[in-house]
């Protein structure tokens, strides 16, 4: 009788604890990086309803031999080469794929059919597959032997722009019955946070890139499906310590050439060793806190009164927690056990990271899908149960007591957690000292049009990476604005200087002005270097009979809508379409005039 029932095992394996699709994809990326890949592509094939039908994870790593591929889809296999006796070659405890459950477990958590092509020489491609339904139906219980095949043309053309690497692996998921997100844009957005955070070190150091590409079911490019999220499809590093300059965080306002281009500054960075099973294991803890001057600039450049409500504050909230790193890859972001209930809202502008070696996986309770360090969390939640209460006030005495009572694992966990608590408390203290709310006097100095400008500016910051406009992507020339205010809008030199200086302080790129327009349109958009001037016609019927009668709040909302039009015009790169938008804006103003005349208000 078999030790394992294949049908029941495969059904059970499908509920194996992967948090979501991004984490399952990351498991395969682990294999790619261990295989020496410096490029990983996530290929998404969508049907006509824009629903994902297939996902492929392909790399340019070393590829698998026929014998290794034969075991790669087996549950509990290592995914690494073995000698003739079945022992792992180069079996150390430093690799991120130590458990060897990744490929099949991650795959069946998302789909029913997994196909794998792998090659060490692109002229010899081996293929095998695993089909959940066929196993359930009893069609087979042993994995098929890999065979030499020609890769389907659709997949050859889609990976690496049609340039098949000399070696690599192509994993295809189909019959995606457990996919969490059905649209490619949603999957990318979630992956930018999760995969970008997990692999931030590899990405930021240029050791490996992760790129999303979208195709139709025939293999035709559909990259426009991602255009609201990214221009290139590349995942950017997402650093919860905010110490990586080129990251997924929107561009910081007002950075100077000679200053650090990071949101946070490092607070602590120290290493220590713990003893376990007669060996020394090195652990590193780092912490960071937001730079005061950056918080100030964020408040100046945003209509929000609280830094936590800005795009930067919301980004920090999503990344808040203790980042647990293992073999340069994040396995978990712990947001509860080490923190107070209000930390996520009051002290989100801090970051803490711990580096643990794979050699301590058993002690820390690292799960085989590398998504949790259970023991690390559980020790924090529990009280120390020690008979000798005299040692409870001394950390060193507690560690010695635990070791003397043959509780080496708890001694290690206690030592780690004690140092973590201190680092977190230090970071919390610094974060709570930050001024993250605009003072009343600062809020009162903002006019209604300042708030409109800042709101539109905030949206532009989000869109710049995806679709930088013709004008607004340039460095703002506030001296040019100052001159225009004098020449075209009747400002005296003093007021023009003050207005331009205020815009520069706020890092705003939209100026709202009032003047009769050249062609009697309701509003116009004039472009300066890095600044768009939104000109509202105060003599137009829409202004006199509608906008001027609104409440202050409704006025601001209406002007924001006009600002959105200005951004749309500026982001249009096609000159003919740009002129069409200008004509549409003018025609709209004329039609409105006629409508108000008919209403006879």
TAPE-V198520 format. One record per residue. N is the residue number from 1. SS is DSSP state (H for helix, E for strand, L for the rest). PSI is psi in degrees with one decimal (999 if undefined). BURIAL is 1 if it has 16 or more other ideal C-beta (glycine too) atoms within 10 Angstrom, else 0. Layout:
N_SS_PSI_BURIAL / N_SS_PSI_BURIAL
This chain:
1_L_135.1_0 / 2_L_143.5_0 / 3_L_-29.9_0 / 4_L_134.1_0 / 5_L_111.6_0 / 6_H_-42.2_0 / 7_H_-49.8_0 / 8_H_-35.3_0 / 9_H_-44.9_0 / 10_H_-35.4_1 / 11_H_-43.2_0 / 12_H_-40.0_0 / 13_H_-22.8_1 / 14_L_-16.9_1 / 15_L_65.6_0 / 16_L_17.6_1 / 17_L_8.9_0 / 18_L_131.4_1 / 19_L_-42.4_0 / 20_L_-174.8_1 / 21_H_-38.5_1 / 22_H_-39.8_1 / 23_H_-35.1_1 / 24_H_-41.9_1 / 25_H_-40.8_1 / 26_H_-34.0_1 / 27_H_-39.9_1 / 28_H_-33.6_1 / 29_H_-32.9_1 / 30_H_-47.8_1 / 31_H_-41.3_1 / 32_H_-46.3_1 / 33_H_-39.3_1 / 34_H_-25.9_1 / 35_L_6.7_1 / 36_L_13.7_0 / 37_L_141.4_1 / 38_L_2.6_0 / 39_E_129.2_1 / 40_E_129.9_1 / 41_E_137.1_1 / 42_E_108.4_1 / 43_E_124.2_1 / 44_E_127.2_1 / 45_E_116.9_1 / 46_E_148.1_1 / 47_L_-173.7_0 / 48_L_-21.3_0 / 49_L_8.2_0 / 50_L_25.9_0 / 51_L_140.4_0 / 52_E_127.4_1 / 53_E_-34.7_1 / 54_E_150.1_1 / 55_E_131.4_1 / 56_E_139.3_1 / 57_E_115.4_1 / 58_E_144.6_1 / 59_E_170.3_1 / 60_L_35.6_1 / 61_L_-163.6_1 / 62_L_-17.4_1 / 63_L_171.8_1 / 64_L_143.9_1 / 65_L_169.2_0 / 66_H_-41.3_0 / 67_H_-38.3_0 / 68_H_-41.3_1 / 69_H_-32.7_1 / 70_H_-28.7_1 / 71_H_-7.6_1 / 72_H_-30.5_1 / 73_L_5.8_1 / 74_L_135.3_1 / 75_L_128.7_1 / 76_L_0.6_0 / 77_L_156.6_1 / 78_L_-24.5_1 / 79_L_17.3_1 / 80_L_161.5_1 / 81_L_146.9_0 / 82_E_161.2_0 / 83_L_-175.5_0 / 84_L_-19.7_0 / 85_L_3.5_0 / 86_L_8.7_0 / 87_L_143.1_0 / 88_E_136.3_0 / 89_L_142.6_0 / 90_L_44.5_0 / 91_L_97.1_0 / 92_L_-177.9_0 / 93_L_27.3_0 / 94_L_-18.7_0 / 95_L_150.4_1 / 96_L_-16.3_1 / 97_L_37.1_1 / 98_L_-36.0_1 / 99_L_-26.6_1 / 100_L_25.4_1 / 101_L_-0.7_1 / 102_H_-59.1_1 / 103_H_-55.7_1 / 104_H_-42.4_1 / 105_H_-48.4_1 / 106_H_-40.0_1 / 107_H_-48.1_1 / 108_H_-14.4_1 / 109_L_-13.1_1 / 110_L_-27.7_1 / 111_L_171.1_1 / 112_L_-17.0_1 / 113_E_127.3_1 / 114_E_126.5_1 / 115_E_139.4_1 / 116_E_126.1_1 / 117_E_132.8_1 / 118_E_148.0_1 / 119_E_138.5_1 / 120_E_-14.6_1 / 121_E_122.1_0 / 122_L_-6.8_0 / 123_L_-3.8_0 / 124_E_92.9_0 / 125_E_124.6_1 / 126_E_147.3_1 / 127_E_141.0_1 / 128_E_174.2_1 / 129_E_165.5_1 / 130_E_126.8_1 / 131_E_113.7_1 / 132_H_-44.6_1 / 133_H_-37.1_0 / 134_H_-35.7_1 / 135_H_-44.2_1 / 136_H_-38.7_0 / 137_L_-3.5_0 / 138_L_16.4_0 / 139_L_-37.6_0 / 140_L_155.1_0 / 141_L_-15.6_0 / 142_L_142.5_0 / 143_L_141.1_1 / 144_L_145.9_0 / 145_L_135.8_0 / 146_L_141.4_1 / 147_E_153.6_0 / 148_E_129.1_0 / 149_E_169.5_0 / 150_L_131.4_0 / 151_L_141.4_1 / 152_L_139.3_0 / 153_H_-36.5_0 / 154_H_-42.6_0 / 155_H_-33.2_1 / 156_H_-42.9_1 / 157_H_-28.3_1 / 158_H_-29.8_1 / 159_H_137.4_1 / 160_H_43.1_1 / 161_H_34.8_0 / 162_H_2.1_0 / 163_L_91.1_0 / 164_L_126.6_1 / 165_L_161.4_1 / 166_L_-32.9_0 / 167_L_157.2_1 / 168_E_-176.9_1 / 169_E_140.2_1 / 170_E_113.0_1 / 171_E_126.3_1 / 172_E_127.0_1 / 173_E_129.7_1 / 174_E_172.8_1 / 175_L_60.6_0 / 176_L_76.5_1 / 177_L_-9.4_0 / 178_L_20.2_1 / 179_L_131.6_1 / 180_L_-39.3_1 / 181_L_133.0_1 / 182_L_-16.1_0 / 183_L_143.7_1 / 184_H_-36.5_1 / 185_H_-39.0_1 / 186_H_-43.2_0 / 187_H_-40.8_1 / 188_H_-46.1_1 / 189_H_-43.2_1 / 190_H_-39.3_1 / 191_H_-32.6_1 / 192_H_-41.6_1 / 193_H_-50.0_1 / 194_H_-54.3_1 / 195_H_-38.3_1 / 196_H_-34.7_1 / 197_H_-42.9_1 / 198_H_-42.1_1 / 199_L_26.5_1 / 200_H_-36.0_1 / 201_H_-44.8_1 / 202_H_-42.3_1 / 203_H_-47.6_1 / 204_H_-29.8_1 / 205_L_-2.3_0 / 206_L_16.6_0 / 207_L_-29.4_0 / 208_L_137.6_1 / 209_E_149.4_1 / 210_E_119.5_1 / 211_E_133.8_0 / 212_E_139.6_1 / 213_E_144.1_1 / 214_E_138.3_1 / 215_E_161.2_1 / 216_E_-179.9_0 / 217_L_-14.2_0 / 218_L_-3.5_0 / 219_L_5.9_1 / 220_L_141.8_0 / 221_E_138.5_0 / 222_L_42.3_1 / 223_H_-18.1_0 / 224_H_-19.1_0 / 225_H_-21.4_1 / 226_H_3.1_1 / 227_L_-24.5_0 / 228_L_-17.1_0 / 229_L_-34.8_1 / 230_L_152.2_1 / 231_L_-31.9_0 / 232_L_-22.1_0 / 233_L_-6.2_1 / 234_E_135.3_0 / 235_L_131.1_1 / 236_L_155.6_1 / 237_L_135.5_1 / 238_L_99.7_1 / 239_L_113.3_1 / 240_L_-10.7_1 / 241_L_-11.8_1 / 242_L_43.7_1 / 243_L_-0.4_1 / 244_L_126.1_1 / 245_L_-53.7_0 / 246_L_90.0_0 / 247_L_-175.5_1 / 248_L_-9.9_1 / 249_L_135.8_1 / 250_L_154.1_1 / 251_L_133.3_0 / 252_L_144.2_1 / 253_L_139.5_1 / 254_L_26.5_1 / 255_L_137.9_0 / 256_L_155.4_0 / 257_L_-35.1_0 / 258_L_14.1_0 / 259_L_162.4_0 / 260_L_129.1_0 / 261_L_36.9_0 / 262_L_152.0_1 / 263_L_-45.3_1 / 264_E_166.4_1 / 265_E_148.0_1 / 266_E_135.9_0 / 267_E_-53.6_1 / 268_E_150.1_0 / 269_E_101.5_0 / 270_E_154.7_0 / 271_E_152.1_0 / 272_E_162.9_0 / 273_E_144.1_0 / 274_E_149.3_1 / 275_E_129.6_0 / 276_E_125.9_1 / 277_L_47.1_0 / 278_L_22.5_0 / 279_E_155.0_0 / 280_E_134.0_0 / 281_E_128.3_1 / 282_E_133.2_0 / 283_E_143.0_1 / 284_E_136.4_0 / 285_E_131.8_1 / 286_E_148.4_1 / 287_E_159.8_1 / 288_E_163.5_1 / 289_E_151.5_1 / 290_E_145.7_1 / 291_L_129.5_1 / 292_H_-42.6_0 / 293_H_-29.9_0 / 294_H_-41.6_1 / 295_H_-42.4_1 / 296_H_-44.0_1 / 297_H_-36.6_1 / 298_H_-43.3_1 / 299_H_-37.3_1 / 300_H_-32.0_1 / 301_L_11.3_1 / 302_L_148.0_1 / 303_L_-11.6_1 / 304_L_144.3_1 / 305_L_-16.5_1 / 306_E_130.9_0 / 307_H_-30.1_1 / 308_H_-20.3_1 / 309_H_-4.5_0 / 310_L_171.6_1 / 311_H_-29.8_1 / 312_H_-41.6_1 / 313_H_-39.6_1 / 314_H_-34.0_0 / 315_H_-42.4_1 / 316_H_-37.4_1 / 317_H_-40.2_0 / 318_H_-26.4_0 / 319_L_10.3_1 / 320_L_135.0_1 / 321_L_-175.5_1 / 322_E_116.4_1 / 323_E_115.7_1 / 324_E_113.4_1 / 325_E_140.5_1 / 326_E_120.1_1 / 327_L_44.3_1 / 328_L_13.4_0 / 329_E_132.9_1 / 330_E_132.2_1 / 331_E_-20.2_1 / 332_E_148.3_1 / 333_E_103.2_1 / 334_E_118.8_1 / 335_L_-0.8_0 / 336_L_-61.9_0 / 337_L_-33.9_0 / 338_L_0.1_1 / 339_L_159.5_1 / 340_L_163.6_0 / 341_L_-35.3_0 / 342_L_8.7_0 / 343_H_-40.6_1 / 344_H_-28.7_1 / 345_H_-39.4_0 / 346_H_-30.3_0 / 347_L_38.5_1 / 348_L_-15.5_1 / 349_L_46.3_1 / 350_E_157.5_1 / 351_E_142.8_1 / 352_E_137.3_1 / 353_E_139.0_1 / 354_E_134.3_1 / 355_E_120.2_1 / 356_E_143.6_1 / 357_L_145.3_1 / 358_H_-20.6_1 / 359_H_-14.2_1 / 360_H_17.2_1 / 361_H_-45.0_1 / 362_H_-41.0_0 / 363_H_-44.3_1 / 364_H_-6.5_1 / 365_L_38.2_1 / 366_E_125.3_1 / 367_L_161.3_1 / 368_L_-16.7_0 / 369_L_7.4_1 / 370_L_47.9_1 / 371_L_-4.9_1 / 372_L_153.2_1 / 373_E_78.2_1 / 374_H_-44.9_0 / 375_H_-32.9_1 / 376_H_-41.3_1 / 377_H_-42.0_1 / 378_H_-34.7_0 / 379_H_-34.7_1 / 380_H_-37.9_1 / 381_H_-24.9_0 / 382_L_159.0_0 / 383_L_148.1_0 / 384_L_119.8_0 / 385_L_90.3_0 / 386_L_130.4_1 / 387_L_-41.4_0 / 388_L_92.8_0 / 389_H_-15.3_0 / 390_H_-19.6_0 / 391_H_-5.2_1 / 392_L_-19.7_0 / 393_L_1.9_0 / 394_L_116.3_0 / 395_H_-45.7_0 / 396_H_-38.2_0 / 397_H_-36.1_0 / 398_H_-44.9_1 / 399_H_-44.1_1 / 400_H_-41.3_0 / 401_H_-46.0_1 / 402_H_-41.9_1 / 403_H_-41.9_0 / 404_H_-24.2_0 / 405_L_24.9_0 / 406_L_32.5_0 / 407_L_61.0_0 / 408_H_-38.6_1 / 409_H_-46.4_1 / 410_H_-31.3_1 / 411_H_-43.5_1 / 412_H_-46.9_1 / 413_H_-41.7_1 / 414_H_-42.8_1 / 415_H_-43.2_1 / 416_H_-48.1_1 / 417_H_-33.2_1 / 418_H_-44.7_0 / 419_H_-35.7_1 / 420_H_-45.8_1 / 421_H_-42.5_0 / 422_H_-43.8_0 / 423_H_-40.7_1 / 424_H_-41.4_1 / 425_H_-41.0_0 / 426_H_-43.2_1 / 427_H_-40.1_1 / 428_H_-44.0_1 / 429_H_-43.6_0 / 430_H_-40.3_1 / 431_H_-37.1_1 / 432_H_-21.0_0 / 433_L_-10.4_0 / 434_L_145.5_1 / 435_L_103.9_0 / 436_L_8.1_1 / 437_E_134.9_1 / 438_L_135.6_1 / 439_L_160.1_0 / 440_H_-42.2_0 / 441_H_-37.8_0 / 442_H_-40.7_0 / 443_H_-40.4_0 / 444_H_-24.2_0 / 445_L_-13.4_0 / 446_L_123.2_1 / 447_L_171.6_0 / 448_H_-42.4_0 / 449_H_-29.8_1 / 450_H_-44.3_1 / 451_H_-37.8_1 / 452_H_-48.3_1 / 453_H_-42.8_1 / 454_H_-36.6_1 / 455_H_-48.4_1 / 456_H_-39.3_1 / 457_H_-39.2_1 / 458_H_-41.4_1 / 459_H_-40.2_0 / 460_H_-38.9_1 / 461_H_-37.2_1 / 462_H_-36.5_0 / 463_H_-17.6_1 / 464_H_-43.6_0 / 465_H_-34.7_0 / 466_H_-47.0_0 / 467_H_74.8_1 / 468_L_131.5_1 / 469_L_170.7_1 / 470_L_-44.8_0 / 471_L_-48.8_1 / 472_L_-10.6_1 / 473_L_-10.9_0 / 474_L_163.2_0 / 475_L_126.9_0 / 476_L_138.0_1 / 477_L_92.2_0 / 478_H_-22.3_1 / 479_H_-37.2_0 / 480_H_-39.4_0 / 481_H_-44.6_1 / 482_H_-44.0_1 / 483_H_-40.3_1 / 484_H_-37.0_1 / 485_H_-36.8_1 / 486_H_-47.9_0 / 487_H_-39.7_0 / 488_H_-21.0_0 / 489_H_10.1_1 / 490_L_17.7_0 / 491_L_145.9_1 / 492_L_166.3_0 / 493_H_-35.6_0 / 494_H_-48.7_0 / 495_H_-36.5_0 / 496_H_-42.0_1 / 497_H_-42.9_1 / 498_H_-42.0_0 / 499_H_-44.5_1 / 500_H_-38.5_1 / 501_H_-39.1_0 / 502_H_-42.5_1 / 503_H_-39.9_1 / 504_H_-41.1_0 / 505_H_-37.1_0 / 506_H_-5.8_1 / 507_L_39.9_1 / 508_L_147.0_1 / 509_L_9.8_1 / 510_E_122.6_1 / 511_E_126.3_1 / 512_E_120.8_1 / 513_E_163.5_1 / 514_E_123.2_0 / 515_L_150.9_0 / 516_L_129.0_0 / 517_L_160.6_1 / 518_L_-29.1_0 / 519_L_23.9_0 / 520_L_18.2_0 / 521_L_162.4_1 / 522_L_-38.6_1 / 523_E_156.6_1 / 524_E_162.5_1 / 525_E_119.8_1 / 526_E_138.6_0 / 527_E_126.5_1 / 528_E_-173.0_1 / 529_L_107.4_0 / 530_L_6.6_1 / 531_E_134.4_1 / 532_E_131.2_1 / 533_E_115.8_1 / 534_E_111.8_1 / 535_E_115.7_1 / 536_E_131.3_1 / 537_L_107.9_1 / 538_L_-7.7_0 / 539_L_-4.5_0 / 540_L_148.3_1 / 541_H_-37.4_1 / 542_H_-31.5_1 / 543_H_-51.4_1 / 544_H_-34.9_0 / 545_H_-4.1_0 / 546_L_-67.4_1 / 547_H_-43.6_1 / 548_H_-16.8_0 / 549_H_-3.8_0 / 550_L_162.7_0 / 551_L_161.7_0 / 552_H_-40.6_0 / 553_H_-44.7_0 / 554_H_-34.7_0 / 555_H_-45.5_1 / 556_H_-43.3_1 / 557_H_-43.4_0 / 558_H_-42.3_1 / 559_H_-32.5_1 / 560_H_-38.1_1 / 561_H_-40.9_0 / 562_H_-37.9_1 / 563_H_-36.0_1 / 564_H_-38.2_0 / 565_H_-42.0_1 / 566_H_-41.9_1 / 567_H_-41.5_1 / 568_H_-44.6_0 / 569_H_-44.6_1 / 570_H_-32.0_1 / 571_H_-2.3_1 / 572_L_113.3_1 / 573_L_-21.8_0 / 574_L_119.6_0 / 575_H_-38.1_0 / 576_H_-43.0_0 / 577_H_-34.8_0 / 578_H_-45.0_0 / 579_H_-36.9_0 / 580_H_-40.6_0 / 581_H_-39.7_1 / 582_H_-44.1_0 / 583_H_-41.6_0 / 584_H_-40.1_0 / 585_H_-44.2_1 / 586_H_-44.1_1 / 587_H_-38.5_0 / 588_H_-42.6_0 / 589_H_-39.5_1 / 590_H_-42.4_0 / 591_H_-39.7_0 / 592_H_-42.4_1 / 593_H_-46.2_1 / 594_H_-39.7_0 / 595_H_-43.6_0 / 596_H_-33.5_1 / 597_H_-40.7_0 / 598_H_-38.0_0 / 599_H_-26.9_0 / 600_L_50.1_0 / 601_L_999_0
